[in-house]
Amino acid sequence: MQARDLEKRFCERGYSNRSIKRAYWRAKKTDRASSLHRTRTNKTTDNQVRCILDYNSRSHEIRQILEQHWPVLQVDETLNGMIPSRPAIAYRRNRNLKDLLVRSHYETEEPYLFGSKGPKNGCSPCGKCLACSNILRTDMFRNSSCTKSYEIRQKINCVTKGVVYVAQCPCELLYVGMTTRELRRRVREHILDINAAANETNLQSLKTLPRHFKLKHNSDATLLKFIGIDHVPVGIRGGQWKKLVAQRETRWIFRLDTLVPHGLNEMCYETYQPGPSRDYF
């Protein structure tokens, strides 16, 4: 009964009756004990060279070229004995429409040099831009009261995008900010704002950091140091990336306790929604 059902399924899949009957009688003549016994095949070493190519409609032309010109190499007096027999042509499946349109969300990590421990986590300047003098090289940071330290779990430098950073003031006050652009661009904006605040008389029009440095540190921007503490990478399909970075900034503002008067943050993402006329990011 089971054999009849199996024969019917093979017929539905397009197998000919002749091949099905031949397989049926071959299986019927085989001993049951020998069918259940696993036979081990002796693996032989094959030194033949194989040329593996992607299959396409013109693959036969490569085979013809090898068959025509390979004997010329073998009869050469210099190459005789060094050239093996004609390589065997093997084909692998070419990329189809599915391979071109669909990709996995799981990505392998970037390879690193043999013998090393891979890229070290932490914040570091790139050494090639104007913002490097204001960015610290460190793998940890502390909260505003210096009672707890945190480890930087990503590799962040001047050109990293989607960064939550900490600005350290000489009077030990902290400011937490974020940017979806390169970190160096946001750092340079803070430095230029502090330098421009030196000639500003209306303190209410100044932002948090420029106003503080004008009142406490004579608008000396070299005293301000930055640390990239968290990195939010962009997903494959994008999504609400800017919102995620802003939410991560809010989390660090409350975790490090940087709101006034303990720090220099006057607002966070939960209390301030940027309008279309202001580039908050």
The 8 nearest C-alpha neighbors of each residue, nearest first, counted from 0:
[[1, 3, 2, 4, 5, 6, 7, 8],
 [2, 0, 4, 3, 5, 6, 7, 8],
 [1, 3, 5, 0, 4, 6, 23, 7],
 [4, 2, 6, 0, 1, 5, 7, 8],
 [5, 3, 7, 1, 6, 2, 8, 0],
 [4, 6, 2, 8, 7, 3, 1, 9],
 [7, 5, 3, 9, 4, 8, 2, 10],
 [6, 8, 4, 10, 5, 9, 3, 11],
 [7, 9, 11, 5, 10, 6, 4, 12],
 [10, 8, 12, 6, 11, 7, 14, 5],
 [9, 11, 7, 14, 13, 12, 8, 6],
 [10, 12, 8, 9, 13, 7, 14, 6],
 [11, 13, 9, 10, 14, 8, 7, 15],
 [12, 14, 10, 11, 15, 9, 8, 16],
 [15, 13, 10, 9, 12, 16, 19, 18],
 [16, 14, 17, 18, 19, 13, 10, 9],
 [17, 15, 19, 18, 20, 14, 10, 21],
 [16, 18, 20, 15, 19, 21, 14, 22],
 [17, 19, 21, 20, 15, 16, 22, 14],
 [18, 20, 16, 22, 17, 21, 23, 15],
 [21, 19, 23, 17, 22, 18, 16, 24],
 [22, 20, 18, 23, 24, 19, 17, 25],
 [21, 23, 25, 19, 20, 24, 26, 18],
 [24, 22, 20, 26, 21, 25, 19, 27],
 [23, 25, 27, 26, 21, 22, 28, 20],
 [26, 24, 22, 28, 27, 23, 21, 29],
 [25, 27, 29, 23, 24, 28, 22, 30],
 [28, 26, 24, 25, 29, 23, 30, 22],
 [29, 27, 25, 26, 24, 30, 23, 31],
 [28, 30, 26, 27, 31, 25, 34, 33],
 [29, 31, 33, 32, 34, 28, 27, 26],
 [32, 30, 34, 33, 35, 29, 36, 27],
 [31, 33, 35, 34, 30, 36, 29, 37],
 [32, 34, 36, 30, 35, 31, 29, 37],
 [35, 33, 31, 32, 36, 30, 29, 37],
 [34, 36, 32, 33, 37, 31, 30, 38],
 [37, 35, 33, 34, 32, 38, 31, 39],
 [38, 36, 35, 39, 34, 33, 40, 32],
 [39, 37, 36, 40, 33, 34, 35, 41],
 [40, 38, 41, 37, 42, 36, 43, 33],
 [39, 41, 42, 38, 43, 37, 44, 36],
 [42, 40, 43, 39, 44, 38, 45, 37],
 [41, 43, 40, 44, 39, 45, 38, 46],
 [44, 42, 45, 41, 40, 46, 47, 39],
 [43, 45, 46, 42, 47, 41, 48, 40],
 [44, 46, 47, 43, 48, 42, 49, 87],
 [47, 45, 48, 44, 83, 49, 43, 84],
 [46, 48, 45, 49, 86, 84, 87, 83],
 [49, 47, 86, 46, 87, 50, 85, 83],
 [50, 48, 87, 86, 88, 51, 47, 89],
 [49, 51, 88, 89, 87, 86, 52, 48],
 [52, 50, 89, 90, 49, 88, 91, 53],
 [53, 51, 90, 54, 91, 89, 50, 88],
 [54, 52, 91, 93, 90, 92, 55, 51],
 [53, 55, 90, 93, 91, 92, 52, 58],
 [56, 54, 58, 57, 53, 93, 59, 92],
 [55, 57, 58, 54, 59, 60, 53, 93],
 [58, 56, 59, 55, 60, 61, 54, 62],
 [57, 59, 60, 55, 61, 56, 54, 62],
 [60, 58, 62, 61, 57, 63, 56, 55],
 [61, 59, 63, 62, 58, 57, 64, 65],
 [62, 60, 64, 63, 59, 58, 65, 57],
 [61, 63, 59, 65, 60, 64, 66, 58],
 [62, 64, 60, 66, 61, 65, 67, 59],
 [63, 65, 61, 67, 62, 66, 68, 60],
 [66, 64, 62, 69, 67, 68, 63, 61],
 [65, 67, 63, 64, 69, 68, 62, 70],
 [66, 68, 64, 65, 63, 69, 70, 71],
 [67, 69, 71, 65, 70, 66, 64, 72],
 [68, 70, 71, 65, 72, 66, 67, 85],
 [71, 69, 73, 72, 68, 74, 67, 66],
 [72, 70, 69, 68, 73, 74, 75, 67],
 [73, 71, 70, 69, 75, 74, 78, 82],
 [72, 74, 70, 79, 75, 71, 82, 78],
 [75, 73, 71, 72, 79, 76, 70, 78],
 [74, 76, 78, 72, 73, 79, 77, 71],
 [77, 75, 79, 78, 74, 73, 80, 72],
 [78, 76, 75, 79, 81, 80, 74, 72],
 [77, 79, 81, 75, 76, 82, 80, 73],
 [80, 78, 76, 73, 81, 75, 77, 74],
 [81, 79, 82, 78, 83, 73, 77, 76],
 [80, 82, 78, 79, 83, 73, 77, 72],
 [81, 83, 80, 73, 78, 79, 84, 72],
 [84, 82, 81, 85, 80, 47, 48, 86],
 [83, 85, 86, 82, 47, 48, 73, 69],
 [84, 86, 69, 83, 87, 65, 66, 48],
 [87, 85, 48, 49, 50, 84, 88, 47],
 [86, 88, 49, 50, 89, 48, 85, 47],
 [87, 89, 50, 49, 51, 86, 90, 62],
 [90, 88, 51, 50, 52, 87, 49, 91],
 [91, 89, 52, 54, 51, 53, 92, 88],
 [90, 92, 53, 54, 52, 93, 89, 51],
 [93, 91, 54, 53, 94, 90, 95, 52],
 [92, 94, 53, 54, 95, 91, 55, 90],
 [95, 93, 98, 92, 96, 99, 97, 53],
 [96, 94, 98, 97, 93, 99, 92, 100],
 [95, 97, 99, 98, 100, 94, 101, 93],
 [96, 98, 100, 99, 95, 101, 94, 102],
 [99, 97, 95, 96, 101, 100, 94, 102],
 [98, 100, 96, 97, 101, 95, 94, 102],
 [99, 101, 97, 98, 96, 102, 95, 94],
 [102, 100, 98, 97, 99, 103, 96, 104],
 [103, 101, 104, 100, 98, 99, 97, 105],
 [102, 104, 105, 101, 106, 235, 98, 107],
 [105, 103, 106, 102, 235, 234, 236, 101],
 [104, 106, 103, 107, 102, 108, 235, 234],
 [107, 105, 104, 108, 103, 109, 102, 235],
 [106, 108, 109, 105, 110, 104, 103, 111],
 [107, 109, 110, 106, 111, 105, 117, 118],
 [108, 110, 107, 111, 117, 106, 118, 112],
 [111, 109, 108, 112, 117, 107, 113, 118],
 [112, 110, 117, 113, 109, 115, 118, 116],
 [111, 113, 115, 114, 110, 117, 116, 118],
 [112, 114, 115, 111, 116, 117, 110, 118],
 [115, 113, 112, 116, 111, 117, 110, 118],
 [116, 114, 117, 113, 112, 111, 118, 119],
 [117, 115, 114, 118, 119, 111, 112, 113],
 [116, 118, 111, 115, 119, 112, 110, 114],
 [119, 117, 120, 116, 111, 154, 115, 109],
 [120, 118, 117, 121, 154, 116, 153, 138],
 [119, 121, 154, 153, 152, 118, 151, 138],
 [122, 120, 138, 154, 151, 137, 153, 155],
 [121, 123, 155, 136, 137, 227, 156, 138],
 [122, 124, 136, 156, 135, 125, 155, 121],
 [125, 123, 131, 156, 126, 157, 134, 136],
 [124, 126, 127, 157, 156, 123, 131, 128],
 [127, 125, 124, 131, 128, 129, 132, 157],
 [126, 128, 125, 129, 131, 124, 130, 157],
 [129, 127, 130, 131, 126, 125, 183, 157],
 [128, 130, 131, 132, 127, 187, 183, 133],
 [129, 131, 183, 128, 132, 133, 187, 186],
 [130, 132, 124, 134, 133, 129, 128, 126],
 [133, 131, 130, 134, 129, 124, 135, 221],
 [132, 134, 224, 131, 130, 225, 223, 135],
 [135, 133, 225, 131, 224, 132, 124, 226],
 [136, 134, 226, 137, 225, 123, 224, 133],
 [135, 137, 123, 122, 124, 134, 138, 121],
 [138, 136, 122, 139, 121, 135, 123, 140],
 [137, 139, 121, 151, 150, 122, 120, 136],
 [140, 138, 150, 149, 151, 137, 148, 141],
 [141, 139, 149, 148, 150, 142, 138, 228],
 [142, 140, 148, 145, 147, 149, 143, 139],
 [141, 143, 255, 145, 144, 147, 148, 146],
 [144, 142, 145, 255, 173, 256, 172, 257],
 [143, 145, 146, 142, 147, 141, 261, 256],
 [146, 144, 142, 141, 143, 147, 148, 171],
 [147, 145, 144, 142, 148, 141, 143, 255],
 [148, 146, 141, 145, 142, 149, 144, 140],
 [147, 149, 141, 140, 142, 139, 150, 146],
 [150, 148, 140, 139, 141, 151, 147, 142],
 [149, 151, 139, 152, 138, 140, 148, 121],
 [152, 150, 121, 138, 139, 228, 153, 120],
 [153, 151, 120, 150, 121, 154, 229, 138],
 [154, 152, 120, 151, 121, 155, 230, 229],
 [153, 155, 120, 121, 122, 119, 156, 152],
 [156, 154, 122, 159, 121, 153, 227, 123],
 [157, 155, 123, 124, 159, 158, 122, 125],
 [156, 158, 183, 182, 124, 125, 159, 181],
 [157, 159, 181, 156, 182, 183, 160, 125],
 [160, 158, 181, 156, 157, 155, 182, 161],
 [161, 159, 181, 180, 179, 162, 182, 158],
 [160, 162, 179, 231, 178, 230, 244, 232],
 [163, 161, 230, 178, 177, 160, 229, 164],
 [162, 164, 177, 229, 248, 176, 228, 227],
 [165, 163, 227, 228, 176, 226, 175, 177],
 [164, 166, 175, 226, 174, 225, 167, 176],
 [165, 167, 225, 174, 224, 173, 175, 168],
 [168, 166, 173, 224, 223, 225, 165, 172],
 [167, 169, 172, 171, 170, 223, 173, 166],
 [170, 168, 171, 222, 167, 223, 172, 216],
 [169, 171, 168, 172, 167, 215, 173, 216],
 [172, 170, 168, 169, 173, 167, 143, 144],
 [173, 171, 262, 168, 170, 143, 167, 263],
 [174, 172, 167, 262, 166, 257, 263, 143],
 [173, 175, 166, 263, 165, 264, 257, 262],
 [176, 174, 165, 164, 252, 166, 173, 264],
 [177, 175, 164, 163, 165, 248, 174, 178],
 [176, 178, 163, 162, 164, 248, 245, 244],
 [177, 179, 280, 180, 162, 161, 185, 163],
 [178, 180, 161, 160, 280, 162, 241, 181],
 [181, 179, 160, 178, 182, 161, 184, 185],
 [182, 180, 160, 158, 159, 183, 184, 157],
 [181, 183, 157, 185, 184, 158, 159, 160],
 [182, 184, 157, 186, 130, 181, 185, 187],
 [185, 183, 187, 186, 182, 181, 188, 180],
 [184, 186, 188, 182, 187, 183, 189, 178],
 [187, 185, 183, 189, 188, 184, 182, 130],
 [186, 188, 190, 184, 189, 185, 191, 183],
 [187, 189, 185, 191, 186, 190, 192, 184],
 [188, 190, 192, 186, 187, 191, 193, 185],
 [191, 189, 187, 193, 188, 192, 220, 194],
 [190, 192, 194, 188, 193, 189, 195, 187],
 [193, 191, 195, 189, 190, 194, 209, 188],
 [192, 194, 209, 196, 190, 191, 195, 218],
 [195, 193, 191, 196, 192, 197, 218, 190],
 [194, 196, 192, 197, 193, 191, 198, 199],
 [197, 195, 199, 193, 198, 194, 209, 192],
 [196, 198, 195, 218, 199, 194, 213, 193],
 [199, 197, 196, 195, 200, 194, 213, 201],
 [200, 198, 196, 197, 201, 202, 195, 205],
 [201, 199, 202, 198, 196, 197, 203, 204],
 [200, 202, 203, 199, 204, 205, 196, 198],
 [203, 201, 205, 204, 200, 210, 199, 196],
 [202, 204, 205, 201, 206, 210, 200, 207],
 [203, 205, 202, 201, 206, 199, 210, 200],
 [206, 204, 202, 203, 210, 209, 207, 196],
 [205, 207, 209, 208, 210, 204, 203, 192],
 [206, 208, 210, 209, 211, 205, 263, 264],
 [207, 209, 211, 210, 206, 212, 193, 263],
 [210, 208, 193, 212, 211, 206, 207, 196],
 [209, 211, 213, 207, 208, 205, 212, 206],
 [210, 212, 208, 214, 213, 209, 215, 207],
 [213, 211, 216, 218, 215, 209, 214, 210],
 [212, 214, 218, 217, 210, 211, 215, 216],
 [215, 213, 211, 212, 216, 210, 217, 218],
 [214, 216, 212, 213, 211, 217, 218, 210],
 [217, 215, 212, 218, 213, 219, 214, 211],
 [216, 218, 213, 219, 212, 215, 214, 197],
 [219, 217, 213, 212, 216, 193, 197, 220],
 [218, 220, 217, 221, 216, 222, 212, 194],
 [221, 219, 222, 223, 190, 218, 193, 194],
 [220, 222, 223, 219, 133, 224, 132, 190],
 [223, 221, 220, 219, 169, 224, 168, 133],
 [222, 224, 168, 221, 220, 167, 133, 166],
 [225, 223, 133, 167, 134, 166, 222, 135],
 [224, 226, 166, 134, 165, 133, 135, 167],
 [227, 225, 165, 164, 135, 228, 134, 122],
 [226, 228, 164, 122, 229, 163, 155, 162],
 [227, 229, 164, 151, 163, 226, 165, 230],
 [230, 228, 163, 162, 227, 231, 151, 153],
 [229, 231, 162, 161, 232, 163, 153, 228],
 [230, 232, 161, 244, 162, 233, 229, 243],
 [233, 231, 230, 234, 161, 160, 240, 162],
 [232, 234, 237, 240, 235, 231, 161, 236],
 [235, 233, 237, 236, 232, 238, 240, 104],
 [234, 236, 237, 233, 104, 238, 232, 103],
 [235, 237, 234, 238, 233, 104, 239, 240],
 [238, 236, 234, 235, 233, 240, 239, 232],
 [237, 239, 240, 236, 234, 233, 235, 241],
 [240, 238, 242, 241, 243, 237, 244, 233],
 [239, 241, 243, 242, 238, 244, 233, 237],
 [242, 240, 244, 243, 239, 245, 179, 280],
 [241, 243, 245, 239, 240, 244, 246, 247],
 [242, 244, 240, 246, 241, 245, 247, 239],
 [243, 245, 247, 241, 246, 242, 231, 248],
 [246, 244, 248, 242, 247, 243, 268, 241],
 [245, 247, 249, 243, 248, 244, 242, 250],
 [246, 248, 244, 250, 245, 249, 243, 251],
 [249, 247, 245, 251, 246, 250, 163, 177],
 [250, 248, 252, 246, 247, 251, 267, 268],
 [249, 251, 247, 248, 252, 253, 254, 246],
 [250, 252, 254, 248, 253, 249, 255, 247],
 [253, 251, 249, 257, 255, 250, 254, 256],
 [252, 254, 256, 251, 255, 250, 249, 257],
 [253, 255, 251, 256, 252, 250, 142, 257],
 [254, 256, 142, 252, 253, 257, 251, 143],
 [257, 255, 253, 254, 252, 258, 143, 261],
 [258, 262, 256, 252, 261, 255, 264, 173],
 [257, 259, 264, 262, 261, 256, 265, 263],
 [260, 258, 262, 261, 263, 265, 264, 257],
 [259, 261, 262, 258, 263, 257, 264, 265],
 [262, 260, 259, 257, 258, 256, 143, 172],
 [263, 261, 257, 258, 259, 172, 173, 260],
 [262, 264, 174, 259, 173, 258, 257, 265],
 [265, 263, 258, 174, 266, 257, 262, 259],
 [264, 266, 258, 259, 263, 267, 207, 262],
 [267, 265, 264, 270, 271, 268, 258, 269],
 [268, 266, 269, 270, 249, 271, 265, 264],
 [267, 269, 271, 270, 249, 245, 272, 246],
 [268, 270, 267, 271, 249, 272, 246, 266],
 [271, 269, 268, 267, 266, 272, 249, 265],
 [272, 270, 268, 269, 267, 273, 266, 274],
 [271, 273, 268, 274, 270, 269, 267, 279],
 [274, 272, 279, 271, 277, 275, 278, 276],
 [273, 275, 276, 277, 272, 278, 279, 271],
 [274, 276, 277, 273, 278, 279, 272, 280],
 [275, 277, 274, 278, 273, 279, 272, 280],
 [278, 276, 275, 274, 279, 273, 280, 272],
 [279, 277, 280, 276, 275, 273, 274, 178],
 [280, 278, 277, 273, 274, 178, 272, 275],
 [279, 178, 278, 179, 177, 241, 180, 245]]
